[in-house]
Amino acid sequence: MKFEKAFIPYDGYWSTPFCRWQGNFATLHSMVFAAEIAKRAMAARKISTQILDGVVLGITIPQKSSFYGAPWMAAMVGATGITGPIISQACATSTRCIATASEGIESENNNAILIVTCDRASNGPHIYYPNPMGIGGMGDKEDWVWDNFSHDPWAKNAMIETAENVAQEAGITKKEQDEVTIMRYAQYQEALKDNRAFQHRFMVVPIDIKDPSGRKTIATVEGDEGIFPTTSEGLARLGPVLEGGTVSYGTQTFPSDGNAGLIVTTREKAKELSLDKNIEIQVLSYAEARAKKGFMAQAIVPAAKKALERAGIGMKEIKAIKTHNPFAVNDIYFAREMGVKLEDMNHYGSSLIYGHPQAPTGARLIIELIEELILLGGGYGLFDGCAAGDTAAALVIKVTV
């Protein structure tokens, strides 16, 4: 998809910190929590829900009453007269949400769309599927989060096995993965400097966690939680998770909880809503791709190439790159195939370091991409990330300062 009319207001986006699963966000209903954060963020930015004529909800892990999807989300944020789709596309969910909203603007069916992405990997649902034909009428069951991380029904493998397949075919060593992880950890430290100055550009904090009565604060979240201090020595001591493999627990991400949101609108409305009317953020293109069975990380390359082609630019014109990198393998493969330096990607952090709640992961990375481009004085940015089913999605944006 190529877009000409879709824009994001400067500061018309936000994200919570990400908390490692079973942490401080573990008991919060992800949709209710995301609605509270969206209301808080829009109020702080003086964005009225009255300007909205559409909503897109991204969520991949069911919550109680999530059947009611985007209409419920719209009502919770105070926009009771609008509706829209619910999108569940694993870790490509955010990117697809932005593409769907951009289509609405491009076709002039919409003027301003709210995107809310949320997930809670913690305490995921344990589902029972009735099966009258089972032995004794016994049904089938599924642990939504864990079972799907561990088994692709088509490729017949776990997520980590897709990374090992790519590492083996491309000759990517454990040492290379350790080195990239150390680099990504150091880049994340840049976002923490000066009392988290970079993150405070978009992150909604502090967040008070209440007890079940809603009266007592039992915890306050000030930033990402669950990040491991990472050293070369520590990574070297960790052996591969799978026998004969290369991927350790230190060179892969972890499930987490959180949410993120943004507004996609017209050029005129974006200028009206922007914190600085001289800054323009345009969505240029979106693309998807699918790799061969069991090679998820490889899908990021054709997705990026298609997105760049649709935007009418080449890799040399890209000033900043952010990737959803559940495995260090992803970034190594991408850098080799796309001819970029590993150190030129993922400034200020990535999901390899701060975890991935699935649906909002891409949204936070794209928000960080926007902020990085603003600090760089504008330019083209590329977001790219893999997703379940050996797929990937990529987005190209342009920031003018």
Secondary structure, DSSP 8 states (H G I E B T S, - for coil): -B-SS-B--TT-EEE---EETTSTTTTS-HHHHHHHHHHHHHHHTT--GGG--EEEEE--S--TTGGGHHHHHHHHHT-TT----EE--GGGHHHHHHHHHHHHHHTTS-SEEEEEEEEE-TT--EEEE--TTSGGG--EEEEHHHHHHH--TTT-S-HHHHHHHHHHHHT--HHHHHHHHHHHHHHHHHHHHHHHTTGGGTB---EEEE-TTSSSEEEEE-S-B------HHHHHH---SSTT----GGGB--BEEEEEEEEEE-HHHHHHH-SSTT-EEEEEEEEEEE-STT-GGGGHHHHHHHHHHHHT--GGGEEEEEEE-SBHHHHHHHHHHHT--GGGB-TT--HHHH-B-STTHHHHHHHHHHHHHHHTTSEEEEEEEEETTTEEEEEEEEEE-
